[in-house]
Amino acid sequence: MLNQLREVEKRYEELMARLCDPAVVAQADLYRSLMKESSDLQPIVEAYRAYAAAKERENEARELLEMGELDRELRELAEEELENGKAEAERLAEELKLLLLPKDPNDDRNVILEIRGGAGGEESALFAGSLLRMYTLYAQANGYQLEIVGANQTELGGYKEVSCMITGHGAYSRLKFESGVHRVQRVPETEAGGRIHTSTATVAVLPEAEEVELTIAPTDLQIDTYRSSGAGGQHINKTESAIRITHLPTGMVVECQDERSQHKNKEKAMRVLRSRLYEQLQSEQRSAIAADRRSQVGTGDRSERIRTYNFPQGRVTDHRIGLTLYKLEAVLDGALDELIEALITADRAEKLQRGQEYANTTLN
């Protein structure tokens, strides 16, 4: 690990020197690329330098103690410095292990968020609406921008399905663990008898694909236009601005009617289609190397029940990590950070364990 850290520090110093070169500053794309790489390496280098300083303090204190013939006060100071340096070095070593874990290349991307009502009829559609509100409030609290791309709304204000675009640095890194089946246990608004029902909604979180990463042939697309409509079929636009794009090779269909401009709807629909195809391609690649890694805590399968929202008990339980919070109202108001941080921590711990098991296997 130390050799790897020295190489990282060397690369970081090279980057800092290049960023001071006027010829590099004049090339906007190159400068931006080098800045991003240096900012990614900076926390590793800072932690490594702090680790090296702690080890140096530890070694100096040990050498002092080995000299012998120290008065009691100086020996106590040296012993304290030895313990402090050792503890700090151990803490930073663990931090460096986490920092050196391979970064998910999609973490900095924007997100395509899709929510669909599942089992439970109208109640599941209303729950899908509750989840949309939760993610909207979370996005606002974190400075992300959320735009609805397409929605199939019910008469009571729920959603059979809704697609959104969440824009902001690191959006995917924060939301990627939300993919899966979300379950709600509550007395439905549509239930007069007061019985608790269980309903579900499915959430899909896709990293937005860049146009350069995925080429879609125009001949593979069937593009239809139609009039935008609201709940119950009431027309909200008299022109045919809504767009339906069918990807013929896969049969994948994307609709967008959020904008009054046909051009803007087409642009948004293409971004969603490109991201779905990108996710499908990545899924196929993950399946081929499934023995090597998993991309999410748990199996990541969207058919897996990941979380339960229990209204009678006011609790939220994430089944992948066994975490229960009695903060249902706060979570539904967008306070997701405690859940998200716990999932990120569990994912890192799992990756560290797999790395250690791999290292032990290799050494043996």
N, C-alpha and C positions, 0 to 999 in steps of 0.2 A: 504493500500500500504506500509506503514511504517513497519508493521509486516513482510510482504513479503521481504522487503529490508533487514531487520535485519537477516532473515533466509539466504538470499543470501550471506550477508557478513560473517555470521558464516560458511557457506559451503566453501566460498572462503578461509577463514583462515585455515580451516581443510585441504583443498587441498594443500595450500602452505606448511603446516607442513609435509604432506605426501611426497611432491616432494623433500623435503630435507632428506628423509629417504633413506639411502644407499640400503636397501632391495628393495625399490620401484624403485630406479634408475636402479638396476640390471635387472628388468623385463621390457624389451623394450616396449612391447605392453601395459602394464599397465601404464607405465610412459607416453607414448604417449597419451593415453586416458585421463589421469589426466591433462596433459598439455593442451590438447584441451579444456577440461571443464573449467580449470582455465582462459584460454585466453578468452573464451566466457563470463565468469562472471566478468572479470577485469574491462571493461568499466562501468558496472552497479555499481560495488563497488566504483570505483573512483568518479562517479557522485553522489552516495549516500553520500560519505564522504564529498564531496564539499558542498552538500546540507545541511548536518548536521552542517558544519562549518558556512555557511551563516545564518542558523537559530539561531545559538548561538550568532553571532554578532548582529543579529536583536534583540534578546531577551535582550542581555546585554545593548544595546543602549536604549531600551524601559524602562528597570529597572532604568537606569541612569536618564532618563527624568522624571520618576515618583517620583524620590527622591525630586525634586523641589529645589529651591534656588540655581540654577546654574547660573554662570555668562553668559553673552550673547555669548561669544566666545565658551565656552564649550557646551552650549545648541545647538548652530549651528552645531558644530562637531557631537554631539550626534544625532541630527535630520538627518544630512547627512548620518551618519553610519546606522541609522534605515532604511532610504529609499534605500540605496545601498544594505543592507543585505536582505531587503524584495524583491527587484527586482531580485537579484541573486537567492534567494530561489525559487521564482516563475518560473524563467527561467529553473532552474535545475529540478524543479518538472515536467515541461512539457517534458524535455529531458528524465527523468526517466520513464514517461508514455510510451514513444516510445521504450525505451530500454527494458521495461518489456513486450512488445507485444510478443506473441508467435512467435518464429522464424520458418520460413519455413524450414522443415528438409532437403529439397533438395537444399538449397541455396549454400552450399559448393561444390556441385557436378560439374562434367564435363558436357558438353552439346552435345547432338546430334541435329544438325541443319539441317533441310530439307527445301529446297526451290523448289517450283513447279510453272511453268508458268501457268497462268489461262486464263481468257478471253483476246483475242487479238492476237491469232496466233503467228507468228514469233516475233512480237513486244513484246509480253508477255515473250517469251523465252529470248529475249535480256535484258528485264527489270530484269528477274531472275538473269541474269549474272551480272547486275549492283548491285543488292542486295548482291550477293556473294562477289563481290569486296569490297563493303562497309563493310561487316562483317569481311572480311579478314584483311582489314586495321585497323578496330577497334580492332580485336584480337591482331594484331602486336603491336599496340600502348599501349595495356594493359598487354603485356607480356604473352598472351595466345598463345598456339600452335594450329593452325588449319590444319587439314588433310582432304582432300577429300576422302570419302569412296567409293562413286559411283556416276556416272554422266551420263546423257543422253544428249549429246551435239548436237546442230543443226549445219547445214552447215555454218550459218552466225556467229557462235561463241556464240550463246545463249544457254540456258539450258531448256529442257523440264522439267527436274528435276535433283537435285543434293543434295547429302547427305554429311555432313561434321561432323567431330568430333572436338570439341573445348575443349582443356585441359588446366586447370588452376584453382587455388583456387578461389572460388566464381564466376565462370563463369556463372552458372545458375542464381545466384542472380542478375546479371547485364543484362542478356539477356532474362529472362523469359517473359518480357512484349512485346517481339517482335512477339509473336505468333499471327497470324491473317492474314487478307487480306490486302496487300499493293497495293495502286493504283497509277499509273503514268499517268500524262497528258503531252504529248509532241508531237512534230512532229516526227513520226517514221523515222528511217533510211531507212526503206523500202518504204516510202511514197514520191513520187516525187511531189505531188501536194501541199505540204506545209500545209496540214490540220492537226489540233491538234487531236490526237486520245487518247482515254482512254483505258488503259490495266491494267491487274492485275496480281499479283503473290501471292502465298500463302506461308507463313513462319510457320514452326512448330518448336518449341524449346522444346526438351525433356531432362529431367535430366537423365544422364547415370545411369543405374541400376547396382548395385553390383551383382556379381554372387550368393552370399549367399542369396540374397533377393528373387530370383526368380529361381526356379528349372524347367528346361525344359527337359522333357523326350526325349532321343534320338529317340524313336519310333515315336515322334510327328513331326519329321523333315524329309523333303525330300531335299537332297543336290545334286545339279547338277553342273557340271563343263562345261565350254565352253571357247572359245578363246576370249581374250580381243579384243575390237575393238574401233576405234576412230570414229570421225564424218563421216557419209556417209558409214559406214561399213568397212572402211579400217582397215586391221588387224595391230595391233601394238604389238602383241605378238603371236608367232607361237605355243606356248604351251597352254594347257587348264588350265590356272591359275585362270581365273575368276570363281567366285562362285555365285550360286543362291540358297538361302535357303528358302524353303516354310514351314511355320508352319501350319501343316495340320489341327489342331482343329479350327484355326481362318482364314485360307487362306491367312495369311499375308506373303508377299514375300519381301525378301531383297537381293539385288545384290551388289557385290563388285568386281571391277576389277582394283583398283588403284595400287595394288602391283603386282610385277612379281612373287611373291611367293604365291602358292595356300594356304599354311598354314596361311600366314598373312592375305590374303583376307578372309579366313574362320573366323579367329579370329575377324577381324573388323566387318564382317557381323553379327556374333553372338552378338557382343556388341550392334549393332544397333537394332537387333531383340529383344534382352533382354530389351532394353530401351523402344522400342515401346510397348511391352507387359506390362512393368511396368507402362507406361503412361496410357494404356488402363485400367489396374487394378485400378490405382488411379482415373481415370475419373469415373469409375463405383462407387467407394467409395464416390467421391465428389457428384455424382448425388443422392446418398442415403441420404446425409446430406447437400443438397444444401441450405436448409433454414438457416444453421448455418454459412456458410462462402463461400466466392468466392476466388479463388486462383489468380485471375488477375484483374487488373483495367478493368472496363466494365464487360461484361459477360464472357470474355475469350473464347468465341466460335470462332473457327477458320474461320467460315463463315462470321464473322463480319468484316467490313471494318474498319481498325484501323488507317490508315495513308495515306495521299495523298502527292505525290511528283509532284509539278506543275512547269514544266520547263519554260513556258512563263513568269511567275511571280517570278521565283527563290525562291519559298517558299516550306516549308514542314509543313503540318498540321497534328497534332495527334488529331483525332476526339474524343478520349475517355476523354481527359482532356481539349479540346478546345485550345490547344497551337499551335501557328503558329510562325515559325521562317523563316526569309528571309535569310537563310544560306544553300540553297539547295546544292551548290557545296561542301561546307565544310562537310555537313552531308554525302553526297555520298562518300566523301573521308575518312569516318570513324569517324567523330567528332559527336558521338552519345551521349556523356555524358550529355549534357544539357537536351536532351529529356528523357534519362534514369533517371536522378536525379528527374526530374519533375514527372515522373510516379511513382517512389518509394515514393516520398513525398505524392502524391495523394493517393496511396495505404495505407500508414500509417495513413493518416488523416481519411480515410474511416474506417479502422479497429478501430481507437480510437472512432469514432462516434458510431460504432456498439457496442463497449464495453460499452460506456456511456449509450446508449439506453437500453442495457441489464441490466446494473446496476440500472437504473431508474425503469425499469419494475419490477426487483426483489424487490427493496425497496418499491415500491408501492403495 
